[in-house]
Amino acid sequence: MTQEAEILNVDWYTAASGTVGIVQVRWGWGQKSTYIAPVEGKNQDEDIQHVIHWGAQFPNSHFDGAAHVSHMFAVQDALDYLGRKIDEEKKEKS
């Protein structure tokens, strides 16, 4: 994605297993897009760029004031994935 994007909205969801970011952008040609991805949670600017470049498409309606229950399931799935990855890394180190 080489096109400049205007950041419109950002949400962060954090649990013991990690952080998930949801970022909505407006591309230079006017299209709105929303993305979701797990992030490190250490640098907001880098995390936003990570979500935009590596995140999965997410419904734009997430930021319309009434997030659907299905959106929260997607966030929970991402946090569960992070938890499994953390557990795998701990097992590999021990």
C-alpha positions as CSV (number, residue, x, y, z in Angstrom):
1,M,0.0,0.0,0.0
2,T,1.9,3.0,-1.2
3,Q,-1.0,5.4,-1.3
4,E,-1.3,7.9,1.6
5,A,-4.1,7.3,4.0
6,E,-5.8,9.7,6.3
7,I,-6.3,8.1,9.7
8,L,-10.0,8.6,10.7
9,N,-10.5,6.4,13.7
10,V,-8.5,4.1,16.0
11,D,-9.7,1.6,18.6
12,W,-7.4,-0.5,20.9
13,Y,-8.5,-3.6,22.8
14,T,-6.2,-5.0,25.3
15,A,-6.3,-8.2,27.4
16,A,-3.8,-10.3,29.2
17,S,-2.9,-12.0,26.0
18,G,-2.1,-8.8,24.1
19,T,-3.5,-5.9,22.1
20,V,-5.7,-5.7,19.0
21,G,-6.0,-2.5,16.9
22,I,-8.8,-1.4,14.6
23,V,-7.9,1.4,12.3
24,Q,-10.2,3.2,9.8
25,V,-8.6,5.3,7.0
26,R,-9.6,7.3,4.0
27,W,-7.5,6.6,1.0
28,G,-6.4,9.4,-1.3
29,W,-9.1,8.4,-3.8
30,G,-11.8,8.8,-1.2
31,Q,-12.5,5.2,-0.2
32,K,-12.9,4.4,3.5
33,S,-11.4,1.2,4.8
34,T,-11.2,-0.4,8.2
35,Y,-8.6,-3.0,9.3
36,I,-8.0,-5.2,12.4
37,A,-4.7,-6.8,13.5
38,P,-2.9,-7.8,16.7
39,V,-0.1,-5.4,17.6
40,E,2.8,-5.1,20.0
41,G,1.2,-2.3,21.9
42,K,4.5,-0.4,22.5
43,N,4.4,2.4,19.9
44,Q,1.0,3.7,18.7
45,D,2.3,5.2,15.4
46,E,4.0,1.9,14.5
47,D,1.0,-0.1,15.6
48,I,-1.3,2.0,13.4
49,Q,0.9,1.5,10.4
50,H,1.1,-2.3,11.1
51,V,-2.7,-2.5,11.3
52,I,-3.1,-0.6,8.0
53,H,-0.5,-2.6,6.1
54,W,-1.0,-6.1,7.6
55,G,-4.5,-6.1,9.0
56,A,-7.6,-7.9,7.8
57,Q,-10.5,-6.0,6.4
58,F,-13.1,-5.1,9.0
59,P,-16.6,-3.6,8.7
60,N,-16.5,0.2,8.4
61,S,-19.7,0.1,10.5
62,H,-17.6,-0.6,13.5
63,F,-17.1,3.2,13.9
64,D,-20.7,4.1,13.2
65,G,-21.6,4.3,16.8
66,A,-23.1,0.9,17.3
67,A,-20.5,-1.8,17.0
68,H,-22.2,-5.1,16.3
69,V,-21.8,-8.2,18.5
70,S,-20.1,-9.9,15.7
71,H,-17.3,-7.3,15.8
72,M,-16.6,-8.1,19.4
73,F,-16.4,-11.8,18.5
74,A,-13.7,-10.9,15.9
75,V,-11.8,-8.9,18.5
76,Q,-12.0,-11.8,21.0
77,D,-10.8,-14.3,18.3
78,A,-7.8,-12.1,17.7
79,L,-7.0,-11.9,21.4
80,D,-7.4,-15.6,21.7
81,Y,-5.0,-16.1,18.9
82,L,-2.4,-13.9,20.7
83,G,-2.9,-15.9,23.8
84,R,-2.2,-19.2,22.0
85,K,0.9,-17.7,20.4
86,I,2.2,-16.5,23.8
87,D,1.6,-20.0,25.2
88,E,3.5,-21.6,22.3
89,E,6.5,-19.3,22.8
90,K,6.6,-20.0,26.5
91,K,6.6,-23.8,25.8
92,E,9.4,-23.4,23.2
93,K,11.5,-21.5,25.7
94,S,11.1,-24.0,28.5
